[in-house]
């Protein structure tokens, strides 16, 4: 395992945190689309946990399972870093159980792979898109779907190409993390819970499907709400920008 992989893992984890840190608090009034299934409603709760100190992530995870997304993100990064440190600092551990969790013998082949690099690039790109959306929408961007008293229909920057680029960023984040950590060469598949298992692809598929369902549910609700608020502007915008997340795909 190289230092380069550790550096990329760290950059990836912090990028993910930046992308999922709410730029504005959700107002107490003006919320809509609150009737969807609970499995889709928990998305903002998962994102908001990034505002808490890292040690509390592990405490909350023990009592509130929906926080699993940020838990596994930092967990992957931390275990990969610990594994690297255990290799470069071959000190006899006073706690063999801890060493066995990090996984030393037999030597797993944790390494820098093309899929890992692709995943890192996807996360960085997804983070850039979401941060740009935060800046473009300004005070209108909240993780809960809400209407601001001064709400406007934004059609510039990434919104000139797709209607909901922030969800494009979210899908890229999940794709990137899964491609980096649920493929061969990662700590999870070489040494962790998914070692010598074909379940990684199932975990990846379910995680990405959940994110896609959240995005579709919220995008449809936002479209309907914007059509009510700005009927003429919306019709003109929708006639030019047909796609939700990826031009030519969806």
Secondary structure, 3 states (H helix, E strand, C coil): CCHHHHHHHHHHHHHHHHHCCCCCCCCCCCECCCCCCHHHHCHHHHHHHHHCCHHHHHHHHHHCHHHHHHHHHHHHHHHHHHHHHHHHCCCCCCCHHHHHHHCCCCCCCCCCCHHHHHHHHHHHHHHHHHHHHHHHHHHHCCCCCECCCCCCCCCCHHHHCCCCHHHHHHHHHHHHHHHHHCCCCCHHHHCCCCCCCCCHHHHHHHHHHHHHHHHHHHHHHHHHHHHHHCHHHHHHHHHHCCCCCCCCCC
